[in-house]
Amino acid sequence: MQLDAIKEKINTGINSSEQYVTFLIKNETYGIEVLRVKEIVGITSIRSIPNSASYLKGVINLRGKVVPVIDLRVKFNIPEKEYDTSTVILIIEDRGNLVGIIVDAVSDVIDMPGELQDISELHTSINREVIKGVLNMESNLIMVLNPDIMLSTEDIQAVSEAEKE
């Protein structure tokens, strides 16, 4: 699906908690509730934050608002890759704040194909608190992320200090 078509789906008023924006990191498909995705922007200049976690790439200026940006590859212990034309920043809502998450590519907006399955028994290098559950869609597993814990308390404090500078 074209990026413009995905943006249009996100911006229309017909979105519900039963829809997910899907995206790729490495060759894996992840999803996040469409209502939590505020917009999609291309890679832009990211100002680094000294002494912050390695996955916290820095902050961007989004129409006058400072938005922290994290690289999900780094957060999930997946080897980094150079950003390319498919790489985008999803601007999501995390506990009432905007946060940018860098992903390899956006795939689609899908309707939830069934029940969100618990992953408590799943063995993964990704912190289980970040994963809300798994969707099984036509034999393709989609890890659904919990957008409310993308940034730690320390990350939020580092961003706050960077805004003061």
C-alpha positions as CSV (number, residue, x, y, z in Angstrom):
1,M,0.0,0.0,0.0
2,Q,1.3,3.5,-0.9
3,L,2.4,5.7,2.0
4,D,-0.1,8.4,1.0
5,A,-3.0,6.0,1.1
6,I,-1.9,4.8,4.6
7,K,-1.7,8.5,5.8
8,E,-5.2,9.1,4.4
9,K,-6.6,6.1,6.3
10,I,-5.0,7.3,9.5
11,N,-6.4,10.8,9.0
12,T,-10.0,9.8,8.2
13,G,-12.6,9.7,11.0
14,I,-13.5,6.0,10.5
15,N,-10.6,4.7,12.5
16,S,-11.3,2.5,15.4
17,S,-9.5,0.6,18.1
18,E,-10.1,-2.5,15.9
19,Q,-7.6,-1.2,13.3
20,Y,-3.9,-1.3,13.3
21,V,-1.1,0.4,11.4
22,T,1.4,-2.3,10.4
23,F,5.0,-1.7,9.8
24,L,8.3,-3.5,9.3
25,I,11.4,-3.8,11.4
26,K,13.9,-6.1,9.7
27,N,11.6,-8.7,8.1
28,E,9.1,-8.8,10.9
29,T,5.6,-7.2,10.9
30,Y,4.5,-5.1,13.9
31,G,1.4,-3.2,14.6
32,I,0.1,-0.4,16.7
33,E,-3.5,0.8,17.2
34,V,-4.4,3.3,14.5
35,L,-6.0,5.7,17.0
36,R,-2.5,6.1,18.6
37,V,-0.8,7.0,15.4
38,K,-1.0,10.8,14.9
39,E,1.0,11.1,11.7
40,I,3.8,9.6,9.6
41,V,6.8,11.7,8.7
42,G,9.9,11.0,6.7
43,I,13.3,10.9,8.3
44,T,14.4,14.4,9.2
45,S,17.1,16.1,11.2
46,I,17.2,14.6,14.7
47,R,19.0,16.5,17.4
48,S,20.8,14.1,19.8
49,I,20.4,14.2,23.5
50,P,23.6,13.7,25.5
51,N,23.7,10.9,28.1
52,S,20.5,9.3,26.9
53,A,19.7,5.6,26.2
54,S,21.1,4.4,22.9
55,Y,17.7,3.8,21.4
56,L,16.6,7.4,22.1
57,K,18.0,9.0,18.9
58,G,17.1,12.5,20.0
59,V,14.3,15.0,19.4
60,I,12.8,16.6,16.3
61,N,10.9,19.8,15.8
62,L,7.3,19.0,14.7
63,R,5.7,22.3,13.9
64,G,7.2,23.9,16.9
65,K,6.7,21.0,19.3
66,V,9.7,19.0,20.5
67,V,9.1,15.3,20.0
68,P,11.5,12.6,21.2
69,V,12.4,9.9,18.7
70,I,13.4,6.3,19.4
71,D,14.8,3.8,17.0
72,L,12.8,0.5,17.5
73,R,15.7,-1.5,16.0
74,V,17.9,-0.4,18.8
75,K,15.2,-0.7,21.4
76,F,14.5,-4.3,20.3
77,N,18.2,-5.3,20.1
78,I,18.1,-5.7,16.3
79,P,21.2,-4.6,14.4
80,E,20.9,-1.0,13.1
81,K,20.7,-0.2,9.4
82,E,21.2,3.0,7.5
83,Y,18.0,4.9,7.0
84,D,16.7,4.9,3.4
85,T,13.7,6.2,1.5
86,S,11.3,3.7,3.1
87,T,12.4,4.6,6.6
88,V,9.8,6.7,8.4
89,I,8.9,8.1,11.8
90,L,5.5,7.2,13.2
91,I,4.3,9.9,15.5
92,I,2.4,8.1,18.3
93,E,0.7,9.1,21.5
94,D,2.5,7.7,24.6
95,R,0.8,8.6,27.9
96,G,-0.5,11.8,26.5
97,N,2.8,12.8,24.9
98,L,3.9,12.6,21.3
99,V,6.8,10.2,20.6
100,G,8.4,9.4,17.3
101,I,9.3,5.8,16.5
102,I,11.6,5.0,13.6
103,V,10.6,2.0,11.6
104,D,12.0,0.5,8.4
105,A,8.7,0.9,6.4
106,V,5.0,1.3,6.9
107,S,2.9,-1.6,5.4
108,D,-0.8,-1.0,5.8
109,V,-3.8,-0.2,8.0
110,I,-5.6,-3.5,8.8
111,D,-8.8,-4.4,10.5
112,M,-8.2,-6.7,13.5
113,P,-8.6,-10.2,12.1
114,G,-9.4,-11.9,15.4
115,E,-8.5,-11.9,19.0
116,L,-5.3,-10.4,20.3
117,Q,-3.3,-13.4,21.6
118,D,-1.3,-13.2,24.9
119,I,2.4,-13.6,24.5
120,S,3.4,-14.2,28.2
121,E,5.0,-17.5,27.3
122,L,6.9,-16.1,24.3
123,H,10.7,-16.1,24.5
124,T,12.0,-13.0,22.8
125,S,14.8,-10.4,23.2
126,I,12.1,-7.7,23.2
127,N,10.9,-6.6,26.6
128,R,7.5,-8.3,26.9
129,E,5.9,-5.2,28.4
130,V,6.4,-3.5,25.0
131,I,4.3,-6.2,23.3
132,K,0.6,-6.0,23.9
133,G,-0.1,-9.3,22.0
134,V,0.0,-11.1,18.7
135,L,-2.4,-11.1,15.8
136,N,-2.5,-14.1,13.5
137,M,-3.4,-12.8,10.1
138,E,-3.4,-15.3,7.2
139,S,-0.5,-17.2,8.8
140,N,1.5,-14.0,9.3
141,L,2.1,-13.1,13.0
142,I,1.9,-9.4,13.8
143,M,3.4,-8.3,17.1
144,V,1.1,-5.5,18.4
145,L,3.0,-3.0,20.5
146,N,2.0,-1.2,23.7
147,P,2.5,2.5,22.9
148,D,2.4,3.6,26.5
149,I,5.8,2.3,27.5
150,M,8.0,3.3,24.6
151,L,9.8,5.8,26.8
152,S,11.1,5.1,30.2
153,T,10.9,7.7,33.0
154,E,14.7,8.4,32.5
155,D,14.0,9.0,28.8
156,I,11.2,11.5,29.5
157,Q,13.5,13.3,32.0
158,A,16.3,13.5,29.4
159,V,13.9,14.9,26.8
160,S,12.6,17.5,29.3
161,E,16.2,18.6,30.1
162,A,16.9,18.9,26.3
163,E,13.9,21.1,25.8
164,K,15.2,23.6,28.4
165,E,18.5,24.0,26.6
